[in-house]
Amino acid sequence: MANPWLKKNPFMGMWLSTANRVAGSLRGKATVQAKRQVKTAIAEAISPPAPKAKPRRKR
């Protein structure tokens, strides 16, 4: 008698395929966001600070 645990399950295959697709999408979005944050941090570290606004004089 064949072992039923070794049979292919099409529903399990579809579920795993969808799970891998979702995980890949989330990983891609997380990578893009991390790159944006690194680029912003580097740009802020390199650029000179913005001049502070002078307080207005009261009349």
Biopython code that builds the backbone (N, CA, C, O; Angstrom):
import numpy as np
from Bio.PDB.StructureBuilder import StructureBuilder

atoms = [
    (1, "MET", "N", (0.839, -1.183, 0.000)),
    (1, "MET", "CA", (0.000, 0.000, 0.000)),
    (1, "MET", "C", (0.885, 1.247, 0.000)),
    (1, "MET", "O", (1.873, 1.308, 0.732)),
    (2, "ALA", "N", (0.536, 2.228, -0.809)),
    (2, "ALA", "CA", (1.320, 3.462, -0.926)),
    (2, "ALA", "C", (1.063, 4.360, 0.285)),
    (2, "ALA", "O", (-0.030, 4.378, 0.851)),
    (3, "ASN", "N", (2.079, 5.082, 0.654)),
    (3, "ASN", "CA", (1.974, 6.003, 1.787)),
    (3, "ASN", "C", (1.173, 7.232, 1.354)),
    (3, "ASN", "O", (1.586, 7.912, 0.415)),
    (4, "PRO", "N", (0.038, 7.547, 2.002)),
    (4, "PRO", "CA", (-0.781, 8.695, 1.572)),
    (4, "PRO", "C", (-0.097, 10.034, 1.813)),
    (4, "PRO", "O", (-0.474, 11.027, 1.190)),
    (5, "TRP", "N", (0.897, 10.096, 2.697)),
    (5, "TRP", "CA", (1.585, 11.351, 2.989)),
    (5, "TRP", "C", (2.530, 11.756, 1.865)),
    (5, "TRP", "O", (2.942, 12.913, 1.782)),
    (6, "LEU", "N", (2.869, 10.813, 1.007)),
    (6, "LEU", "CA", (3.804, 11.110, -0.083)),
    (6, "LEU", "C", (3.090, 11.470, -1.386)),
    (6, "LEU", "O", (3.746, 11.783, -2.380)),
    (7, "LYS", "N", (1.769, 11.430, -1.394)),
    (7, "LYS", "CA", (1.017, 11.786, -2.600)),
    (7, "LYS", "C", (1.041, 13.303, -2.799)),
    (7, "LYS", "O", (1.132, 14.073, -1.842)),
    (8, "LYS", "N", (0.958, 13.701, -4.045)),
    (8, "LYS", "CA", (0.934, 15.138, -4.347)),
    (8, "LYS", "C", (-0.441, 15.704, -4.002)),
    (8, "LYS", "O", (-1.470, 15.068, -4.228)),
    (9, "ASN", "N", (-0.431, 16.918, -3.447)),
    (9, "ASN", "CA", (-1.669, 17.582, -3.066)),
    (9, "ASN", "C", (-1.746, 18.878, -3.876)),
    (9, "ASN", "O", (-0.996, 19.812, -3.591)),
    (10, "PRO", "N", (-2.623, 18.963, -4.869)),
    (10, "PRO", "CA", (-2.685, 20.172, -5.703)),
    (10, "PRO", "C", (-3.082, 21.420, -4.917)),
    (10, "PRO", "O", (-2.624, 22.515, -5.242)),
    (11, "PHE", "N", (-3.919, 21.282, -3.895)),
    (11, "PHE", "CA", (-4.322, 22.447, -3.116)),
    (11, "PHE", "C", (-3.161, 22.990, -2.298)),
    (11, "PHE", "O", (-3.013, 24.203, -2.152)),
    (12, "MET", "N", (-2.332, 22.088, -1.760)),
    (12, "MET", "CA", (-1.157, 22.516, -1.016)),
    (12, "MET", "C", (-0.191, 23.244, -1.951)),
    (12, "MET", "O", (0.415, 24.246, -1.571)),
    (13, "GLY", "N", (-0.054, 22.737, -3.163)),
    (13, "GLY", "CA", (0.824, 23.381, -4.146)),
    (13, "GLY", "C", (0.345, 24.779, -4.500)),
    (13, "GLY", "O", (1.148, 25.706, -4.602)),
    (14, "MET", "N", (-0.966, 24.933, -4.689)),
    (14, "MET", "CA", (-1.510, 26.256, -5.005)),
    (14, "MET", "C", (-1.328, 27.214, -3.824)),
    (14, "MET", "O", (-0.994, 28.385, -4.005)),
    (15, "TRP", "N", (-1.554, 26.694, -2.609)),
    (15, "TRP", "CA", (-1.416, 27.533, -1.418)),
    (15, "TRP", "C", (0.027, 27.991, -1.251)),
    (15, "TRP", "O", (0.273, 29.166, -0.978)),
    (16, "LEU", "N", (0.982, 27.081, -1.409)),
    (16, "LEU", "CA", (2.396, 27.439, -1.274)),
    (16, "LEU", "C", (2.833, 28.404, -2.372)),
    (16, "LEU", "O", (3.634, 29.307, -2.128)),
    (17, "SER", "N", (2.312, 28.215, -3.566)),
    (17, "SER", "CA", (2.649, 29.116, -4.668)),
    (17, "SER", "C", (2.173, 30.533, -4.364)),
    (17, "SER", "O", (2.902, 31.501, -4.579)),
    (18, "THR", "N", (0.959, 30.645, -3.867)),
    (18, "THR", "CA", (0.427, 31.962, -3.514)),
    (18, "THR", "C", (1.201, 32.569, -2.350)),
    (18, "THR", "O", (1.495, 33.765, -2.350)),
    (19, "ALA", "N", (1.531, 31.744, -1.359)),
    (19, "ALA", "CA", (2.286, 32.240, -0.206)),
    (19, "ALA", "C", (3.662, 32.754, -0.642)),
    (19, "ALA", "O", (4.121, 33.788, -0.156)),
    (20, "ASN", "N", (4.315, 32.041, -1.549)),
    (20, "ASN", "CA", (5.621, 32.487, -2.042)),
    (20, "ASN", "C", (5.491, 33.783, -2.838)),
    (20, "ASN", "O", (6.368, 34.644, -2.766)),
    (21, "ARG", "N", (4.416, 33.929, -3.589)),
    (21, "ARG", "CA", (4.215, 35.147, -4.359)),
    (21, "ARG", "C", (4.015, 36.344, -3.432)),
    (21, "ARG", "O", (4.576, 37.414, -3.665)),
    (22, "VAL", "N", (3.219, 36.161, -2.387)),
    (22, "VAL", "CA", (2.971, 37.233, -1.418)),
    (22, "VAL", "C", (4.256, 37.587, -0.676)),
    (22, "VAL", "O", (4.565, 38.763, -0.488)),
    (23, "ALA", "N", (5.002, 36.569, -0.257)),
    (23, "ALA", "CA", (6.254, 36.815, 0.467)),
    (23, "ALA", "C", (7.253, 37.559, -0.417)),
    (23, "ALA", "O", (7.947, 38.457, 0.060)),
    (24, "GLY", "N", (7.332, 37.203, -1.679)),
    (24, "GLY", "CA", (8.232, 37.891, -2.595)),
    (24, "GLY", "C", (7.836, 39.340, -2.792)),
    (24, "GLY", "O", (8.696, 40.220, -2.855)),
    (25, "SER", "N", (6.545, 39.593, -2.891)),
    (25, "SER", "CA", (6.055, 40.957, -3.052)),
    (25, "SER", "C", (6.385, 41.799, -1.821)),
    (25, "SER", "O", (6.859, 42.929, -1.945)),
    (26, "LEU", "N", (6.135, 41.249, -0.635)),
    (26, "LEU", "CA", (6.429, 41.982, 0.599)),
    (26, "LEU", "C", (7.927, 42.228, 0.755)),
    (26, "LEU", "O", (8.345, 43.299, 1.197)),
    (27, "ARG", "N", (8.728, 41.235, 0.392)),
    (27, "ARG", "CA", (10.180, 41.398, 0.487)),
    (27, "ARG", "C", (10.651, 42.501, -0.454)),
    (27, "ARG", "O", (11.524, 43.292, -0.095)),
    (28, "GLY", "N", (10.083, 42.558, -1.647)),
    (28, "GLY", "CA", (10.441, 43.606, -2.596)),
    (28, "GLY", "C", (10.075, 44.988, -2.090)),
    (28, "GLY", "O", (10.860, 45.928, -2.214)),
    (29, "LYS", "N", (8.881, 45.115, -1.519)),
    (29, "LYS", "CA", (8.451, 46.411, -0.985)),
    (29, "LYS", "C", (9.316, 46.837, 0.193)),
    (29, "LYS", "O", (9.653, 48.014, 0.322)),
    (30, "ALA", "N", (9.675, 45.887, 1.051)),
    (30, "ALA", "CA", (10.518, 46.206, 2.204)),
    (30, "ALA", "C", (11.912, 46.638, 1.745)),
    (30, "ALA", "O", (12.502, 47.550, 2.323)),
    (31, "THR", "N", (12.434, 45.987, 0.711)),
    (31, "THR", "CA", (13.753, 46.342, 0.190)),
    (31, "THR", "C", (13.748, 47.749, -0.391)),
    (31, "THR", "O", (14.673, 48.524, -0.150)),
    (32, "VAL", "N", (12.718, 48.081, -1.149)),
    (32, "VAL", "CA", (12.622, 49.415, -1.736)),
    (32, "VAL", "C", (12.528, 50.476, -0.646)),
    (32, "VAL", "O", (13.181, 51.516, -0.735)),
    (33, "GLN", "N", (11.723, 50.224, 0.381)),
    (33, "GLN", "CA", (11.572, 51.186, 1.472)),
    (33, "GLN", "C", (12.887, 51.369, 2.219)),
    (33, "GLN", "O", (13.241, 52.491, 2.580)),
    (34, "ALA", "N", (13.610, 50.285, 2.455)),
    (34, "ALA", "CA", (14.897, 50.381, 3.145)),
    (34, "ALA", "C", (15.894, 51.189, 2.321)),
    (34, "ALA", "O", (16.644, 51.997, 2.869)),
    (35, "LYS", "N", (15.904, 50.976, 1.014)),
    (35, "LYS", "CA", (16.810, 51.744, 0.143)),
    (35, "LYS", "C", (16.466, 53.225, 0.168)),
    (35, "LYS", "O", (17.359, 54.072, 0.173)),
    (36, "ARG", "N", (15.156, 53.546, 0.183)),
    (36, "ARG", "CA", (14.743, 54.950, 0.251)),
    (36, "ARG", "C", (15.221, 55.602, 1.550)),
    (36, "ARG", "O", (15.706, 56.733, 1.548)),
    (37, "GLN", "N", (15.075, 54.872, 2.656)),
    (37, "GLN", "CA", (15.478, 55.428, 3.936)),
    (37, "GLN", "C", (16.984, 55.639, 3.997)),
    (37, "GLN", "O", (17.444, 56.643, 4.542)),
    (38, "VAL", "N", (17.752, 54.714, 3.451)),
    (38, "VAL", "CA", (19.209, 54.856, 3.438)),
    (38, "VAL", "C", (19.609, 56.044, 2.573)),
    (38, "VAL", "O", (20.478, 56.829, 2.951)),
    (39, "LYS", "N", (18.976, 56.172, 1.421)),
    (39, "LYS", "CA", (19.296, 57.283, 0.523)),
    (39, "LYS", "C", (18.979, 58.622, 1.179)),
    (39, "LYS", "O", (19.751, 59.574, 1.057)),
    (40, "THR", "N", (17.838, 58.697, 1.877)),
    (40, "THR", "CA", (17.452, 59.927, 2.569)),
    (40, "THR", "C", (18.426, 60.252, 3.691)),
    (40, "THR", "O", (18.810, 61.410, 3.860)),
    (41, "ALA", "N", (18.829, 59.248, 4.458)),
    (41, "ALA", "CA", (19.759, 59.475, 5.574)),
    (41, "ALA", "C", (21.105, 59.963, 5.052)),
    (41, "ALA", "O", (21.713, 60.855, 5.643)),
    (42, "ILE", "N", (21.566, 59.392, 3.967)),
    (42, "ILE", "CA", (22.848, 59.814, 3.390)),
    (42, "ILE", "C", (22.743, 61.238, 2.863)),
    (42, "ILE", "O", (23.657, 62.040, 3.052)),
    (43, "ALA", "N", (21.631, 61.557, 2.201)),
    (43, "ALA", "CA", (21.444, 62.907, 1.661)),
    (43, "ALA", "C", (21.401, 63.938, 2.781)),
    (43, "ALA", "O", (21.962, 65.024, 2.636)),
    (44, "GLU", "N", (20.751, 63.622, 3.888)),
    (44, "GLU", "CA", (20.690, 64.554, 5.017)),
    (44, "GLU", "C", (22.060, 64.718, 5.675)),
    (44, "GLU", "O", (22.394, 65.804, 6.147)),
    (45, "ALA", "N", (22.847, 63.653, 5.710)),
    (45, "ALA", "CA", (24.165, 63.719, 6.339)),
    (45, "ALA", "C", (25.147, 64.523, 5.497)),
    (45, "ALA", "O", (26.034, 65.182, 6.040)),
    (46, "ILE", "N", (24.998, 64.476, 4.194)),
    (46, "ILE", "CA", (25.942, 65.148, 3.298)),
    (46, "ILE", "C", (25.579, 66.613, 3.074)),
    (46, "ILE", "O", (26.465, 67.466, 3.013)),
    (47, "SER", "N", (24.286, 66.914, 2.952)),
    (47, "SER", "CA", (23.872, 68.274, 2.611)),
    (47, "SER", "C", (24.097, 69.225, 3.787)),
    (47, "SER", "O", (24.011, 68.816, 4.944)),
    (48, "PRO", "N", (24.382, 70.484, 3.490)),
    (48, "PRO", "CA", (24.573, 71.457, 4.575)),
    (48, "PRO", "C", (23.242, 71.736, 5.272)),
    (48, "PRO", "O", (22.184, 71.623, 4.655)),
    (49, "PRO", "N", (23.290, 72.095, 6.541)),
    (49, "PRO", "CA", (22.030, 72.366, 7.249)),
    (49, "PRO", "C", (21.347, 73.618, 6.684)),
    (49, "PRO", "O", (22.007, 74.553, 6.230)),
    (50, "ALA", "N", (20.044, 73.611, 6.723)),
    (50, "ALA", "CA", (19.280, 74.752, 6.217)),
    (50, "ALA", "C", (19.465, 75.938, 7.161)),
    (50, "ALA", "O", (19.547, 75.753, 8.376)),
    (51, "PRO", "N", (19.530, 77.142, 6.622)),
    (51, "PRO", "CA", (19.689, 78.306, 7.493)),
    (51, "PRO", "C", (18.453, 78.501, 8.360)),
    (51, "PRO", "O", (17.328, 78.279, 7.914)),
    (52, "LYS", "N", (18.674, 78.919, 9.607)),
    (52, "LYS", "CA", (17.563, 79.122, 10.519)),
    (52, "LYS", "C", (16.901, 80.467, 10.211)),
    (52, "LYS", "O", (17.566, 81.435, 9.841)),
    (53, "ALA", "N", (15.598, 80.503, 10.370)),
    (53, "ALA", "CA", (14.856, 81.740, 10.116)),
    (53, "ALA", "C", (15.139, 82.732, 11.247)),
    (53, "ALA", "O", (15.171, 82.363, 12.420)),
    (54, "LYS", "N", (15.339, 83.978, 10.875)),
    (54, "LYS", "CA", (15.582, 85.004, 11.874)),
    (54, "LYS", "C", (14.262, 85.394, 12.525)),
    (54, "LYS", "O", (13.243, 85.495, 11.841)),
    (55, "PRO", "N", (14.264, 85.614, 13.829)),
    (55, "PRO", "CA", (13.009, 86.023, 14.477)),
    (55, "PRO", "C", (12.596, 87.415, 14.014)),
    (55, "PRO", "O", (13.438, 88.284, 13.789)),
    (56, "ARG", "N", (11.302, 87.610, 13.877)),
    (56, "ARG", "CA", (10.794, 88.915, 13.427)),
    (56, "ARG", "C", (10.868, 89.913, 14.562)),
    (56, "ARG", "O", (10.666, 89.583, 15.730)),
    (57, "ARG", "N", (11.157, 91.121, 14.189)),
    (57, "ARG", "CA", (11.233, 92.207, 15.179)),
    (57, "ARG", "C", (9.864, 92.787, 15.433)),
    (57, "ARG", "O", (9.121, 93.057, 14.490)),
    (58, "LYS", "N", (9.520, 92.981, 16.681)),
    (58, "LYS", "CA", (8.222, 93.549, 17.017)),
    (58, "LYS", "C", (8.277, 95.058, 16.891)),
    (58, "LYS", "O", (9.298, 95.672, 17.197)),
    (59, "ARG", "N", (7.225, 95.638, 16.458)),
    (59, "ARG", "CA", (7.158, 97.097, 16.283)),
    (59, "ARG", "C", (6.394, 97.731, 17.397)),
    (59, "ARG", "O", (6.234, 98.952, 17.419)),
]
sb = StructureBuilder()
sb.init_structure("model")
sb.init_model(0)
sb.init_chain("A")
sb.init_seg("    ")
for serial, (resi, resn, name, xyz) in enumerate(atoms, 1):
    if name == "N":
        sb.init_residue(resn, " ", resi, " ")
    sb.init_atom(name, np.array(xyz, "f"), 0.0, 1.0, " ", f" {name:<3s}", serial, name[0])
structure = sb.get_structure()
